Amino acid sequence: MVDPHQLIAHSSLVYTADEVERAVDAVASQINQHFASTSIVLMCVMTGGLYFSGKLLSKLTMPVELDYVQANRYHDKTSGGELVWTKQPSLTLIQKQVLLIDDILDEGVTLAAVYQQCLALGAKSVVTAVMADKSNHQTKPIAANFVALTVPNRFVFGCGMDAHGWWRNLAEIRALDDEAS
């Protein structure tokens, strides 16, 4: 069993809480400009996207319907496996504009699958926003339309992202030391 306090002890700071807050404000402003004259469905990819969705929600100025999906590849591990869907959208997406929110664009497999599912369910358009885009020099199947922060190619946690199931609640972003991963 992983001691959550040891995760903090064996990690380093990537972004402070103030840096994260400023980045969220900037993304909210960009989203408000993009959707200035329309209503949207904010679709949160659980569980990681919850933190970023919550931060953004009160800063959005357009009418918002809220829904979520749950599709996961990590299952409290540090590397992705098979995509498992446990919750599809509840709202009808037919001819609606969807803002899809996730915590991190790592390999892009989960975000691309949820994006395609929203289109298959009839969304007029799907725009993506992520708290973090990992700079891992991989070709990803999707690029986020809005990115709050770019993180190094390390295992990061905080702001919705977890380390072995812990610390999604951190207001800062940290990276595990290599030996802690």
Secondary structure as a PSIPRED ss2 file (coil, helix, strand):
# PSIPRED VFORMAT (PSIPRED V4.0)

   1 M C   1.000  0.000  0.000
   2 V C   1.000  0.000  0.000
   3 D C   1.000  0.000  0.000
   4 P H   0.000  1.000  0.000
   5 H H   0.000  1.000  0.000
   6 Q H   0.000  1.000  0.000
   7 L H   0.000  1.000  0.000
   8 I H   0.000  1.000  0.000
   9 A H   0.000  1.000  0.000
  10 H C   1.000  0.000  0.000
  11 S E   0.000  0.000  1.000
  12 S E   0.000  0.000  1.000
  13 L E   0.000  0.000  1.000
  14 V E   0.000  0.000  1.000
  15 Y E   0.000  0.000  1.000
  16 T C   1.000  0.000  0.000
  17 A H   0.000  1.000  0.000
  18 D H   0.000  1.000  0.000
  19 E H   0.000  1.000  0.000
  20 V H   0.000  1.000  0.000
  21 E H   0.000  1.000  0.000
  22 R H   0.000  1.000  0.000
  23 A H   0.000  1.000  0.000
  24 V H   0.000  1.000  0.000
  25 D H   0.000  1.000  0.000
  26 A H   0.000  1.000  0.000
  27 V H   0.000  1.000  0.000
  28 A H   0.000  1.000  0.000
  29 S H   0.000  1.000  0.000
  30 Q H   0.000  1.000  0.000
  31 I H   0.000  1.000  0.000
  32 N H   0.000  1.000  0.000
  33 Q H   0.000  1.000  0.000
  34 H H   0.000  1.000  0.000
  35 F C   1.000  0.000  0.000
  36 A C   1.000  0.000  0.000
  37 S C   1.000  0.000  0.000
  38 T C   1.000  0.000  0.000
  39 S C   1.000  0.000  0.000
  40 I E   0.000  0.000  1.000
  41 V E   0.000  0.000  1.000
  42 L E   0.000  0.000  1.000
  43 M E   0.000  0.000  1.000
  44 C E   0.000  0.000  1.000
  45 V E   0.000  0.000  1.000
  46 M E   0.000  0.000  1.000
  47 T C   1.000  0.000  0.000
  48 G C   1.000  0.000  0.000
  49 G H   0.000  1.000  0.000
  50 L H   0.000  1.000  0.000
  51 Y H   0.000  1.000  0.000
  52 F H   0.000  1.000  0.000
  53 S H   0.000  1.000  0.000
  54 G H   0.000  1.000  0.000
  55 K H   0.000  1.000  0.000
  56 L H   0.000  1.000  0.000
  57 L H   0.000  1.000  0.000
  58 S C   1.000  0.000  0.000
  59 K C   1.000  0.000  0.000
  60 L C   1.000  0.000  0.000
  61 T C   1.000  0.000  0.000
  62 M C   1.000  0.000  0.000
  63 P C   1.000  0.000  0.000
  64 V E   0.000  0.000  1.000
  65 E E   0.000  0.000  1.000
  66 L E   0.000  0.000  1.000
  67 D E   0.000  0.000  1.000
  68 Y E   0.000  0.000  1.000
  69 V E   0.000  0.000  1.000
  70 Q E   0.000  0.000  1.000
  71 A E   0.000  0.000  1.000
  72 N E   0.000  0.000  1.000
  73 R C   1.000  0.000  0.000
  74 Y C   1.000  0.000  0.000
  75 H C   1.000  0.000  0.000
  76 D C   1.000  0.000  0.000
  77 K C   1.000  0.000  0.000
  78 T C   1.000  0.000  0.000
  79 S C   1.000  0.000  0.000
  80 G C   1.000  0.000  0.000
  81 G C   1.000  0.000  0.000
  82 E C   1.000  0.000  0.000
  83 L C   1.000  0.000  0.000
  84 V E   0.000  0.000  1.000
  85 W E   0.000  0.000  1.000
  86 T E   0.000  0.000  1.000
  87 K E   0.000  0.000  1.000
  88 Q C   1.000  0.000  0.000
  89 P C   1.000  0.000  0.000
  90 S C   1.000  0.000  0.000
  91 L C   1.000  0.000  0.000
  92 T C   1.000  0.000  0.000
  93 L C   1.000  0.000  0.000
  94 I C   1.000  0.000  0.000
  95 Q C   1.000  0.000  0.000
  96 K C   1.000  0.000  0.000
  97 Q E   0.000  0.000  1.000
  98 V E   0.000  0.000  1.000
  99 L E   0.000  0.000  1.000
 100 L E   0.000  0.000  1.000
 101 I E   0.000  0.000  1.000
 102 D E   0.000  0.000  1.000
 103 D E   0.000  0.000  1.000
 104 I E   0.000  0.000  1.000
 105 L E   0.000  0.000  1.000
 106 D C   1.000  0.000  0.000
 107 E C   1.000  0.000  0.000
 108 G C   1.000  0.000  0.000
 109 V H   0.000  1.000  0.000
 110 T H   0.000  1.000  0.000
 111 L H   0.000  1.000  0.000
 112 A H   0.000  1.000  0.000
 113 A H   0.000  1.000  0.000
 114 V H   0.000  1.000  0.000
 115 Y H   0.000  1.000  0.000
 116 Q H   0.000  1.000  0.000
 117 Q H   0.000  1.000  0.000
 118 C H   0.000  1.000  0.000
 119 L H   0.000  1.000  0.000
 120 A H   0.000  1.000  0.000
 121 L C   1.000  0.000  0.000
 122 G C   1.000  0.000  0.000
 123 A C   1.000  0.000  0.000
 124 K C   1.000  0.000  0.000
 125 S E   0.000  0.000  1.000
 126 V E   0.000  0.000  1.000
 127 V E   0.000  0.000  1.000
 128 T E   0.000  0.000  1.000
 129 A E   0.000  0.000  1.000
 130 V E   0.000  0.000  1.000
 131 M E   0.000  0.000  1.000
 132 A E   0.000  0.000  1.000
 133 D E   0.000  0.000  1.000
 134 K E   0.000  0.000  1.000
 135 S C   1.000  0.000  0.000
 136 N C   1.000  0.000  0.000
 137 H C   1.000  0.000  0.000
 138 Q C   1.000  0.000  0.000
 139 T C   1.000  0.000  0.000
 140 K C   1.000  0.000  0.000
 141 P C   1.000  0.000  0.000
 142 I C   1.000  0.000  0.000
 143 A C   1.000  0.000  0.000
 144 A C   1.000  0.000  0.000
 145 N C   1.000  0.000  0.000
 146 F E   0.000  0.000  1.000
 147 V E   0.000  0.000  1.000
 148 A E   0.000  0.000  1.000
 149 L E   0.000  0.000  1.000
 150 T E   0.000  0.000  1.000
 151 V E   0.000  0.000  1.000
 152 P C   1.000  0.000  0.000
 153 N C   1.000  0.000  0.000
 154 R C   1.000  0.000  0.000
 155 F C   1.000  0.000  0.000
 156 V E   0.000  0.000  1.000
 157 F E   0.000  0.000  1.000
 158 G E   0.000  0.000  1.000
 159 C C   1.000  0.000  0.000
 160 G C   1.000  0.000  0.000
 161 M E   0.000  0.000  1.000
 162 D C   1.000  0.000  0.000
 163 A E   0.000  0.000  1.000
 164 H C   1.000  0.000  0.000
 165 G C   1.000  0.000  0.000
 166 W E   0.000  0.000  1.000
 167 W C   1.000  0.000  0.000
 168 R C   1.000  0.000  0.000
 169 N C   1.000  0.000  0.000
 170 L C   1.000  0.000  0.000
 171 A C   1.000  0.000  0.000
 172 E C   1.000  0.000  0.000
 173 I E   0.000  0.000  1.000
 174 R E   0.000  0.000  1.000
 175 A E   0.000  0.000  1.000
 176 L E   0.000  0.000  1.000
 177 D C   1.000  0.000  0.000
 178 D H   0.000  1.000  0.000
 179 E H   0.000  1.000  0.000
 180 A H   0.000  1.000  0.000
 181 S C   1.000  0.000  0.000
